[in-house]
Amino acid sequence: MADSKRKIADCRLYPSEKNCSLTISGTEEEVLTAAVQHAVTSHGHKESPELREQIRGFLKDEK
Ligand SMILES: [Zn+2]
């Protein structure tokens, strides 16, 4: 059940012009979906498969 492990997307680790401290946690798919939406709505990124993969690279395992 490795898939049940939760991931964290920490906006402080994401290169950003904003001083954003949001963290999102959940399953990898949940975090990715929420983080992509957040990147688009709050940071003005364009939604794309590349953005999704870039964000995937920033995910950390929840301790
Ligand atoms: Zn943010």
N, CA, C, O and the ligand as a Tripos MOL2 file, in Angstrom:
@<TRIPOS>MOLECULE
protein
  253   251    64     0     0
PROTEIN
NO_CHARGES

@<TRIPOS>ATOM
      1 N           0.8350   -1.2120    0.0000 N.3       1 MET1
      2 CA          0.0000    0.0000    0.0000 C.3       1 MET1
      3 C           0.8640    1.2530    0.0000 C.2       1 MET1
      4 O           0.6030    2.1970    0.7450 O.2       1 MET1
      5 N           1.8740    1.2550   -0.8240 N.am      2 ALA2
      6 CA          2.7560    2.4260   -0.8680 C.3       2 ALA2
      7 C           2.0090    3.6650   -1.3370 C.2       2 ALA2
      8 O           2.3990    4.7920   -1.0350 O.2       2 ALA2
      9 N           0.9220    3.4390   -2.0840 N.am      3 ASP3
     10 CA          0.1840    4.5690   -2.6330 C.3       3 ASP3
     11 C          -0.5610    5.3620   -1.5650 C.2       3 ASP3
     12 O          -0.9490    6.5060   -1.7990 O.2       3 ASP3
     13 N          -0.7630    4.7610   -0.4010 N.am      4 SER4
     14 CA         -1.5060    5.4680    0.6370 C.3       4 SER4
     15 C          -0.6390    6.4750    1.3710 C.2       4 SER4
     16 O          -1.1370    7.2560    2.1810 O.2       4 SER4
     17 N           0.6520    6.4600    1.0900 N.am      5 LYS5
     18 CA          1.5500    7.3990    1.7340 C.3       5 LYS5
     19 C           1.2450    8.8230    1.2680 C.2       5 LYS5
     20 O           1.0110    9.0640    0.0840 O.2       5 LYS5
     21 N           1.2530    9.7450    2.2040 N.am      6 ARG6
     22 CA          0.9060   11.1040    1.8230 C.3       6 ARG6
     23 C           2.1420   11.8890    1.4000 C.2       6 ARG6
     24 O           3.2550   11.6660    1.8750 O.2       6 ARG6
     25 N           1.8920   12.8030    0.5000 N.am      7 LYS7
     26 CA          2.9470   13.6740   -0.0130 C.3       7 LYS7
     27 C           2.6600   15.1030    0.4110 C.2       7 LYS7
     28 O           1.5280   15.4530    0.7440 O.2       7 LYS7
     29 N           3.6920   15.9160    0.3950 N.am      8 ILE8
     30 CA          3.5490   17.3210    0.7390 C.3       8 ILE8
     31 C           4.1150   18.1750   -0.3900 C.2       8 ILE8
     32 O           5.2140   17.9290   -0.8880 O.2       8 ILE8
     33 N           3.3450   19.1770   -0.7780 N.am      9 ALA9
     34 CA          3.8640   20.2090   -1.6730 C.3       9 ALA9
     35 C           4.0140   21.4750   -0.8220 C.2       9 ALA9
     36 O           3.0300   22.0040   -0.3040 O.2       9 ALA9
     37 N           5.2240   21.9410   -0.6900 N.am     10 ASP10
     38 CA          5.5080   23.1100    0.1440 C.3      10 ASP10
     39 C           5.8710   24.2730   -0.7710 C.2      10 ASP10
     40 O           6.8990   24.2590   -1.4480 O.2      10 ASP10
     41 N           5.0130   25.2680   -0.7750 N.am     11 CYS11
     42 CA          5.2090   26.3840   -1.6970 C.3      11 CYS11
     43 C           6.4820   27.1740   -1.3900 C.2      11 CYS11
     44 O           7.0140   27.8570   -2.2650 O.2      11 CYS11
     45 N           6.9650   27.0840   -0.1670 N.am     12 ARG12
     46 CA          8.1900   27.8160    0.1800 C.3      12 ARG12
     47 C           9.3880   27.2520   -0.5610 C.2      12 ARG12
     48 O          10.3980   27.9360   -0.7300 O.2      12 ARG12
     49 N           9.2780   25.9780   -1.0140 N.am     13 LEU13
     50 CA         10.3790   25.3630   -1.7560 C.3      13 LEU13
     51 C          10.2580   25.6050   -3.2430 C.2      13 LEU13
     52 O          11.1690   25.3010   -4.0130 O.2      13 LEU13
     53 N           9.1290   26.1530   -3.6360 N.am     14 TYR14
     54 CA          8.8710   26.3440   -5.0570 C.3      14 TYR14
     55 C           9.3170   27.7370   -5.4700 C.2      14 TYR14
     56 O           8.9440   28.7170   -4.8250 O.2      14 TYR14
     57 N          10.1070   27.8440   -6.5310 N.am     15 PRO15
     58 CA         10.5730   29.1560   -6.9720 C.3      15 PRO15
     59 C           9.3750   30.0550   -7.2730 C.2      15 PRO15
     60 O           8.5240   29.7210   -8.0970 O.2      15 PRO15
     61 N           9.3230   31.1830   -6.6000 N.am     16 SER16
     62 CA          8.1360   32.0180   -6.7240 C.3      16 SER16
     63 C           8.4840   33.4700   -6.4480 C.2      16 SER16
     64 O           9.3500   33.7850   -5.6320 O.2      16 SER16
     65 N           7.7860   34.3330   -7.1500 N.am     17 GLU17
     66 CA          7.9600   35.7570   -6.9030 C.3      17 GLU17
     67 C           7.1520   36.2070   -5.6960 C.2      17 GLU17
     68 O           7.3720   37.2860   -5.1460 O.2      17 GLU17
     69 N           6.2070   35.3520   -5.2940 N.am     18 LYS18
     70 CA          5.3860   35.6650   -4.1280 C.3      18 LYS18
     71 C           6.0050   35.0590   -2.8820 C.2      18 LYS18
     72 O           6.7880   34.1120   -2.9450 O.2      18 LYS18
     73 N           5.6350   35.6300   -1.7640 N.am     19 ASN19
     74 CA          6.0810   35.0670   -0.5000 C.3      19 ASN19
     75 C           4.9910   34.1340    0.0000 C.2      19 ASN19
     76 O           4.2580   34.4510    0.9370 O.2      19 ASN19
     77 N           4.9020   32.9900   -0.6380 N.am     20 CYS20
     78 CA          3.7920   32.0780   -0.3860 C.3      20 CYS20
     79 C           4.2380   30.9570    0.5360 C.2      20 CYS20
     80 O           5.2850   30.3490    0.3160 O.2      20 CYS20
     81 N           3.4580   30.6830    1.5560 N.am     21 SER21
     82 CA          3.8580   29.6580    2.5250 C.3      21 SER21
     83 C           2.8840   28.4880    2.5550 C.2      21 SER21
     84 O           2.8680   27.7040    3.5050 O.2      21 SER21
     85 N           2.0770   28.3780    1.5140 N.am     22 LEU22
     86 CA          1.0880   27.2990    1.4840 C.3      22 LEU22
     87 C           1.7440   25.9200    1.4470 C.2      22 LEU22
     88 O           2.7330   25.7100    0.7460 O.2      22 LEU22
     89 N           1.1880   24.9980    2.2000 N.am     23 THR23
     90 CA          1.5680   23.5980    2.0310 C.3      23 THR23
     91 C           0.3020   22.7950    1.7610 C.2      23 THR23
     92 O          -0.7550   23.0580    2.3350 O.2      23 THR23
     93 N           0.4300   21.8300    0.8930 N.am     24 ILE24
     94 CA         -0.6800   20.9520    0.5390 C.3      24 ILE24
     95 C          -0.2330   19.5350    0.8330 C.2      24 ILE24
     96 O           0.8710   19.1430    0.4560 O.2      24 ILE24
     97 N          -1.0740   18.7640    1.5020 N.am     25 SER25
     98 CA         -0.7110   17.3670    1.7420 C.3      25 SER25
     99 C          -1.8820   16.4590    1.4110 C.2      25 SER25
    100 O          -3.0470   16.8450    1.5160 O.2      25 SER25
    101 N          -1.5440   15.2550    1.0120 N.am     26 GLY26
    102 CA         -2.5350   14.2580    0.6200 C.3      26 GLY26
    103 C          -1.8470   13.2060   -0.2220 C.2      26 GLY26
    104 O          -0.6200   13.1110   -0.2280 O.2      26 GLY26
    105 N          -2.6240   12.4220   -0.9260 N.am     27 THR27
    106 CA         -1.9930   11.4650   -1.8280 C.3      27 THR27
    107 C          -1.3240   12.2290   -2.9660 C.2      27 THR27
    108 O          -1.6260   13.3980   -3.2060 O.2      27 THR27
    109 N          -0.4100   11.5520   -3.6640 N.am     28 GLU28
    110 CA          0.3270   12.2430   -4.7150 C.3      28 GLU28
    111 C          -0.6130   12.8710   -5.7370 C.2      28 GLU28
    112 O          -0.4020   14.0080   -6.1570 O.2      28 GLU28
    113 N          -1.6430   12.1400   -6.1380 N.am     29 GLU29
    114 CA         -2.5560   12.6650   -7.1500 C.3      29 GLU29
    115 C          -3.3470   13.8580   -6.6110 C.2      29 GLU29
    116 O          -3.5650   14.8340   -7.3300 O.2      29 GLU29
    117 N          -3.7760   13.7840   -5.3530 N.am     30 GLU30
    118 CA         -4.5180   14.8930   -4.7480 C.3      30 GLU30
    119 C          -3.6580   16.1400   -4.6580 C.2      30 GLU30
    120 O          -4.0880   17.2460   -4.9850 O.2      30 GLU30
    121 N          -2.4260   15.9270   -4.2030 N.am     31 VAL31
    122 CA         -1.5240   17.0660   -4.0420 C.3      31 VAL31
    123 C          -1.2040   17.6910   -5.3930 C.2      31 VAL31
    124 O          -1.1850   18.9130   -5.5410 O.2      31 VAL31
    125 N          -0.9500   16.8250   -6.3810 N.am     32 LEU32
    126 CA         -0.6290   17.3420   -7.7100 C.3      32 LEU32
    127 C          -1.7730   18.1730   -8.2740 C.2      32 LEU32
    128 O          -1.5600   19.2670   -8.7960 O.2      32 LEU32
    129 N          -2.9720   17.6520   -8.1660 N.am     33 THR33
    130 CA         -4.1280   18.3640   -8.7000 C.3      33 THR33
    131 C          -4.3070   19.7090   -8.0040 C.2      33 THR33
    132 O          -4.5180   20.7300   -8.6580 O.2      33 THR33
    133 N          -4.2230   19.7040   -6.6860 N.am     34 ALA34
    134 CA         -4.4050   20.9400   -5.9330 C.3      34 ALA34
    135 C          -3.2590   21.9110   -6.1740 C.2      34 ALA34
    136 O          -3.4710   23.1180   -6.2880 O.2      34 ALA34
    137 N          -2.0370   21.3760   -6.2520 N.am     35 ALA35
    138 CA         -0.8730   22.2410   -6.4290 C.3      35 ALA35
    139 C          -0.8570   22.8710   -7.8170 C.2      35 ALA35
    140 O          -0.4700   24.0290   -7.9680 O.2      35 ALA35
    141 N          -1.2750   22.1170   -8.8270 N.am     36 VAL36
    142 CA         -1.3380   22.6780  -10.1800 C.3      36 VAL36
    143 C          -2.3660   23.8060  -10.2070 C.2      36 VAL36
    144 O          -2.1050   24.8710  -10.7670 O.2      36 VAL36
    145 N          -3.5250   23.5810   -9.6100 N.am     37 GLN37
    146 CA         -4.5480   24.6230   -9.5540 C.3      37 GLN37
    147 C          -4.0390   25.8500   -8.8150 C.2      37 GLN37
    148 O          -4.2750   26.9850   -9.2290 O.2      37 GLN37
    149 N          -3.3380   25.6040   -7.7200 N.am     38 HIS38
    150 CA         -2.8000   26.7180   -6.9410 C.3      38 HIS38
    151 C          -1.7580   27.4860   -7.7410 C.2      38 HIS38
    152 O          -1.7400   28.7170   -7.7340 O.2      38 HIS38
    153 N          -0.8910   26.7540   -8.4300 N.am     39 ALA39
    154 CA          0.1510   27.4060   -9.2370 C.3      39 ALA39
    155 C          -0.4760   28.2690  -10.3240 C.2      39 ALA39
    156 O           0.0210   29.3500  -10.6410 O.2      39 ALA39
    157 N          -1.5730   27.7750  -10.8910 N.am     40 VAL40
    158 CA         -2.2380   28.5000  -11.9770 C.3      40 VAL40
    159 C          -2.9800   29.7240  -11.4340 C.2      40 VAL40
    160 O          -2.8350   30.8270  -11.9610 O.2      40 VAL40
    161 N          -3.7780   29.5230  -10.3730 N.am     41 THR41
    162 CA         -4.6280   30.6100   -9.8900 C.3      41 THR41
    163 C          -3.8550   31.6270   -9.0660 C.2      41 THR41
    164 O          -4.1450   32.8210   -9.1410 O.2      41 THR41
    165 N          -2.8790   31.1840   -8.2820 N.am     42 SER42
    166 CA         -2.1900   32.1010   -7.3810 C.3      42 SER42
    167 C          -0.8530   32.5890   -7.9080 C.2      42 SER42
    168 O          -0.3840   33.6620   -7.5280 O.2      42 SER42
    169 N          -0.2360   31.8010   -8.7840 N.am     43 HIS43
    170 CA          1.1060   32.1580   -9.2420 C.3      43 HIS43
    171 C           1.1690   32.4580  -10.7330 C.2      43 HIS43
    172 O           2.2360   32.7730  -11.2600 O.2      43 HIS43
    173 N           0.0370   32.3620  -11.4110 N.am     44 GLY44
    174 CA         -0.0130   32.7550  -12.8150 C.3      44 GLY44
    175 C           0.6970   31.8160  -13.7570 C.2      44 GLY44
    176 O           1.0480   32.2070  -14.8700 O.2      44 GLY44
    177 N           0.9200   30.5540  -13.3260 N.am     45 HIS45
    178 CA          1.5280   29.5920  -14.2420 C.3      45 HIS45
    179 C           0.5010   29.1200  -15.2540 C.2      45 HIS45
    180 O          -0.7060   29.2090  -15.0250 O.2      45 HIS45
    181 N           0.9890   28.6220  -16.3610 N.am     46 LYS46
    182 CA          0.1200   28.0190  -17.3650 C.3      46 LYS46
    183 C          -0.0170   26.5420  -17.0650 C.2      46 LYS46
    184 O           0.9760   25.8470  -16.8510 O.2      46 LYS46
    185 N          -1.2650   26.0590  -17.0510 N.am     47 GLU47
    186 CA         -1.4540   24.6400  -16.8090 C.3      47 GLU47
    187 C          -0.9360   23.8340  -17.9900 C.2      47 GLU47
    188 O          -1.2920   24.1010  -19.1370 O.2      47 GLU47
    189 N          -0.0870   22.8390  -17.7010 N.am     48 SER48
    190 CA          0.4920   22.0050  -18.7530 C.3      48 SER48
    191 C           1.0400   20.7390  -18.1200 C.2      48 SER48
    192 O           1.2760   20.6990  -16.9120 O.2      48 SER48
    193 N           1.2430   19.7140  -18.9200 N.am     49 PRO49
    194 CA          1.8680   18.4870  -18.3900 C.3      49 PRO49
    195 C           3.2550   18.7770  -17.8200 C.2      49 PRO49
    196 O           3.6790   18.1330  -16.8600 O.2      49 PRO49
    197 N           3.9570   19.7370  -18.4010 N.am     50 GLU50
    198 CA          5.2910   20.0840  -17.9150 C.3      50 GLU50
    199 C           5.2180   20.6620  -16.5070 C.2      50 GLU50
    200 O           6.0240   20.3250  -15.6390 O.2      50 GLU50
    201 N           4.2250   21.5500  -16.2930 N.am     51 LEU51
    202 CA          4.0590   22.1430  -14.9580 C.3      51 LEU51
    203 C           3.7800   21.0460  -13.9410 C.2      51 LEU51
    204 O           4.3210   21.0500  -12.8360 O.2      51 LEU51
    205 N           2.9300   20.1130  -14.3330 N.am     52 ARG52
    206 CA          2.5800   19.0030  -13.4450 C.3      52 ARG52
    207 C           3.8250   18.1820  -13.0770 C.2      52 ARG52
    208 O           4.0160   17.8200  -11.9160 O.2      52 ARG52
    209 N           4.6520   17.8990  -14.0600 N.am     53 GLU53
    210 CA          5.8600   17.1160  -13.7950 C.3      53 GLU53
    211 C           6.8460   17.9030  -12.9480 C.2      53 GLU53
    212 O           7.5410   17.3450  -12.1000 O.2      53 GLU53
    213 N           6.8980   19.2120  -13.1910 N.am     54 GLN54
    214 CA          7.7890   20.0700  -12.4150 C.3      54 GLN54
    215 C           7.3620   20.0600  -10.9470 C.2      54 GLN54
    216 O           8.1930   19.9380  -10.0470 O.2      54 GLN54
    217 N           6.0720   20.1870  -10.7240 N.am     55 ILE55
    218 CA          5.5560   20.1790   -9.3570 C.3      55 ILE55
    219 C           5.7590   18.8130   -8.7130 C.2      55 ILE55
    220 O           6.0740   18.7190   -7.5270 O.2      55 ILE55
    221 N           5.5770   17.7480   -9.5020 N.am     56 ARG56
    222 CA          5.7990   16.4120   -8.9700 C.3      56 ARG56
    223 C           7.2060   16.2810   -8.3850 C.2      56 ARG56
    224 O           7.4170   15.6020   -7.3800 O.2      56 ARG56
    225 N           8.1580   16.9430   -9.0340 N.am     57 GLY57
    226 CA          9.5360   16.9010   -8.5780 C.3      57 GLY57
    227 C           9.7710   17.6100   -7.2580 C.2      57 GLY57
    228 O          10.7920   17.3950   -6.6050 O.2      57 GLY57
    229 N           8.8190   18.4640   -6.8590 N.am     58 PHE58
    230 CA          8.9610   19.1980   -5.5990 C.3      58 PHE58
    231 C           8.2720   18.4900   -4.4440 C.2      58 PHE58
    232 O           8.4190   18.9020   -3.2930 O.2      58 PHE58
    233 N           7.5350   17.4470   -4.7260 N.am     59 LEU59
    234 CA          6.7990   16.7790   -3.6540 C.3      59 LEU59
    235 C           7.7530   16.0890   -2.7020 C.2      59 LEU59
    236 O           8.7720   15.5260   -3.1020 O.2      59 LEU59
    237 N           7.3930   16.1500   -1.4240 N.am     60 LYS60
    238 CA          8.1800   15.4640   -0.4170 C.3      60 LYS60
    239 C           7.2870   14.4500    0.2920 C.2      60 LYS60
    240 O           6.0650   14.5950    0.3190 O.2      60 LYS60
    241 N           7.9120   13.4200    0.8660 N.am     61 ASP61
    242 CA          7.1380   12.4590    1.6440 C.3      61 ASP61
    243 C           6.7430   13.0870    2.9700 C.2      61 ASP61
    244 O           7.5370   13.7770    3.6100 O.2      61 ASP61
    245 N           5.5150   12.8380    3.3670 N.am     62 GLU62
    246 CA          5.0920   13.2860    4.6830 C.3      62 GLU62
    247 C           5.7660   12.4280    5.7390 C.2      62 GLU62
    248 O           5.8640   11.2090    5.5970 O.2      62 GLU62
    249 N           6.2210   13.0670    6.7850 N.am     63 LYS63
    250 CA          6.9030   12.3200    7.8460 C.3      63 LYS63
    251 C           5.8940   11.7470    8.8390 C.2      63 LYS63
    252 O           6.2820   11.0860    9.8020 O.2      63 LYS63
    253 ZN          1.8850   29.3110   -3.5400 Zn       64 ZN64
@<TRIPOS>BOND
     1     1     2 1
     2     2     3 1
     3     3     4 2
     4     3     5 am
     5     5     6 1
     6     6     7 1
     7     7     8 2
     8     7     9 am
     9     9    10 1
    10    10    11 1
    11    11    12 2
    12    11    13 am
    13    13    14 1
    14    14    15 1
    15    15    16 2
    16    15    17 am
    17    17    18 1
    18    18    19 1
    19    19    20 2
    20    19    21 am
    21    21    22 1
    22    22    23 1
    23    23    24 2
    24    23    25 am
    25    25    26 1
    26    26    27 1
    27    27    28 2
    28    27    29 am
    29    29    30 1
    30    30    31 1
    31    31    32 2
    32    31    33 am
    33    33    34 1
    34    34    35 1
    35    35    36 2
    36    35    37 am
    37    37    38 1
    38    38    39 1
    39    39    40 2
    40    39    41 am
    41    41    42 1
    42    42    43 1
    43    43    44 2
    44    43    45 am
    45    45    46 1
    46    46    47 1
    47    47    48 2
    48    47    49 am
    49    49    50 1
    50    50    51 1
    51    51    52 2
    52    51    53 am
    53    53    54 1
    54    54    55 1
    55    55    56 2
    56    55    57 am
    57    57    58 1
    58    58    59 1
    59    59    60 2
    60    59    61 am
    61    61    62 1
    62    62    63 1
    63    63    64 2
    64    63    65 am
    65    65    66 1
    66    66    67 1
    67    67    68 2
    68    67    69 am
    69    69    70 1
    70    70    71 1
    71    71    72 2
    72    71    73 am
    73    73    74 1
    74    74    75 1
    75    75    76 2
    76    75    77 am
    77    77    78 1
    78    78    79 1
    79    79    80 2
    80    79    81 am
    81    81    82 1
    82    82    83 1
    83    83    84 2
    84    83    85 am
    85    85    86 1
    86    86    87 1
    87    87    88 2
    88    87    89 am
    89    89    90 1
    90    90    91 1
    91    91    92 2
    92    91    93 am
    93    93    94 1
    94    94    95 1
    95    95    96 2
    96    95    97 am
    97    97    98 1
    98    98    99 1
    99    99   100 2
   100    99   101 am
   101   101   102 1
   102   102   103 1
   103   103   104 2
   104   103   105 am
   105   105   106 1
   106   106   107 1
   107   107   108 2
   108   107   109 am
   109   109   110 1
   110   110   111 1
   111   111   112 2
   112   111   113 am
   113   113   114 1
   114   114   115 1
   115   115   116 2
   116   115   117 am
   117   117   118 1
   118   118   119 1
   119   119   120 2
   120   119   121 am
   121   121   122 1
   122   122   123 1
   123   123   124 2
   124   123   125 am
   125   125   126 1
   126   126   127 1
   127   127   128 2
   128   127   129 am
   129   129   130 1
   130   130   131 1
   131   131   132 2
   132   131   133 am
   133   133   134 1
   134   134   135 1
   135   135   136 2
   136   135   137 am
   137   137   138 1
   138   138   139 1
   139   139   140 2
   140   139   141 am
   141   141   142 1
   142   142   143 1
   143   143   144 2
   144   143   145 am
   145   145   146 1
   146   146   147 1
   147   147   148 2
   148   147   149 am
   149   149   150 1
   150   150   151 1
   151   151   152 2
   152   151   153 am
   153   153   154 1
   154   154   155 1
   155   155   156 2
   156   155   157 am
   157   157   158 1
   158   158   159 1
   159   159   160 2
   160   159   161 am
   161   161   162 1
   162   162   163 1
   163   163   164 2
   164   163   165 am
   165   165   166 1
   166   166   167 1
   167   167   168 2
   168   167   169 am
   169   169   170 1
   170   170   171 1
   171   171   172 2
   172   171   173 am
   173   173   174 1
   174   174   175 1
   175   175   176 2
   176   175   177 am
   177   177   178 1
   178   178   179 1
   179   179   180 2
   180   179   181 am
   181   181   182 1
   182   182   183 1
   183   183   184 2
   184   183   185 am
   185   185   186 1
   186   186   187 1
   187   187   188 2
   188   187   189 am
   189   189   190 1
   190   190   191 1
   191   191   192 2
   192   191   193 am
   193   193   194 1
   194   194   195 1
   195   195   196 2
   196   195   197 am
   197   197   198 1
   198   198   199 1
   199   199   200 2
   200   199   201 am
   201   201   202 1
   202   202   203 1
   203   203   204 2
   204   203   205 am
   205   205   206 1
   206   206   207 1
   207   207   208 2
   208   207   209 am
   209   209   210 1
   210   210   211 1
   211   211   212 2
   212   211   213 am
   213   213   214 1
   214   214   215 1
   215   215   216 2
   216   215   217 am
   217   217   218 1
   218   218   219 1
   219   219   220 2
   220   219   221 am
   221   221   222 1
   222   222   223 1
   223   223   224 2
   224   223   225 am
   225   225   226 1
   226   226   227 1
   227   227   228 2
   228   227   229 am
   229   229   230 1
   230   230   231 1
   231   231   232 2
   232   231   233 am
   233   233   234 1
   234   234   235 1
   235   235   236 2
   236   235   237 am
   237   237   238 1
   238   238   239 1
   239   239   240 2
   240   239   241 am
   241   241   242 1
   242   242   243 1
   243   243   244 2
   244   243   245 am
   245   245   246 1
   246   246   247 1
   247   247   248 2
   248   247   249 am
   249   249   250 1
   250   250   251 1
   251   251   252 2
@<TRIPOS>SUBSTRUCTURE
     1 MET1         2 RESIDUE 1 A MET
     2 ALA2         6 RESIDUE 1 A ALA
     3 ASP3        10 RESIDUE 1 A ASP
     4 SER4        14 RESIDUE 1 A SER
     5 LYS5        18 RESIDUE 1 A LYS
     6 ARG6        22 RESIDUE 1 A ARG
     7 LYS7        26 RESIDUE 1 A LYS
     8 ILE8        30 RESIDUE 1 A ILE
     9 ALA9        34 RESIDUE 1 A ALA
    10 ASP10       38 RESIDUE 1 A ASP
    11 CYS11       42 RESIDUE 1 A CYS
    12 ARG12       46 RESIDUE 1 A ARG
    13 LEU13       50 RESIDUE 1 A LEU
    14 TYR14       54 RESIDUE 1 A TYR
    15 PRO15       58 RESIDUE 1 A PRO
    16 SER16       62 RESIDUE 1 A SER
    17 GLU17       66 RESIDUE 1 A GLU
    18 LYS18       70 RESIDUE 1 A LYS
    19 ASN19       74 RESIDUE 1 A ASN
    20 CYS20       78 RESIDUE 1 A CYS
    21 SER21       82 RESIDUE 1 A SER
    22 LEU22       86 RESIDUE 1 A LEU
    23 THR23       90 RESIDUE 1 A THR
    24 ILE24       94 RESIDUE 1 A ILE
    25 SER25       98 RESIDUE 1 A SER
    26 GLY26      102 RESIDUE 1 A GLY
    27 THR27      106 RESIDUE 1 A THR
    28 GLU28      110 RESIDUE 1 A GLU
    29 GLU29      114 RESIDUE 1 A GLU
    30 GLU30      118 RESIDUE 1 A GLU
    31 VAL31      122 RESIDUE 1 A VAL
    32 LEU32      126 RESIDUE 1 A LEU
    33 THR33      130 RESIDUE 1 A THR
    34 ALA34      134 RESIDUE 1 A ALA
    35 ALA35      138 RESIDUE 1 A ALA
    36 VAL36      142 RESIDUE 1 A VAL
    37 GLN37      146 RESIDUE 1 A GLN
    38 HIS38      150 RESIDUE 1 A HIS
    39 ALA39      154 RESIDUE 1 A ALA
    40 VAL40      158 RESIDUE 1 A VAL
    41 THR41      162 RESIDUE 1 A THR
    42 SER42      166 RESIDUE 1 A SER
    43 HIS43      170 RESIDUE 1 A HIS
    44 GLY44      174 RESIDUE 1 A GLY
    45 HIS45      178 RESIDUE 1 A HIS
    46 LYS46      182 RESIDUE 1 A LYS
    47 GLU47      186 RESIDUE 1 A GLU
    48 SER48      190 RESIDUE 1 A SER
    49 PRO49      194 RESIDUE 1 A PRO
    50 GLU50      198 RESIDUE 1 A GLU
    51 LEU51      202 RESIDUE 1 A LEU
    52 ARG52      206 RESIDUE 1 A ARG
    53 GLU53      210 RESIDUE 1 A GLU
    54 GLN54      214 RESIDUE 1 A GLN
    55 ILE55      218 RESIDUE 1 A ILE
    56 ARG56      222 RESIDUE 1 A ARG
    57 GLY57      226 RESIDUE 1 A GLY
    58 PHE58      230 RESIDUE 1 A PHE
    59 LEU59      234 RESIDUE 1 A LEU
    60 LYS60      238 RESIDUE 1 A LYS
    61 ASP61      242 RESIDUE 1 A ASP
    62 GLU62      246 RESIDUE 1 A GLU
    63 LYS63      250 RESIDUE 1 A LYS
    64 ZN64       253 GROUP 0 **** ****
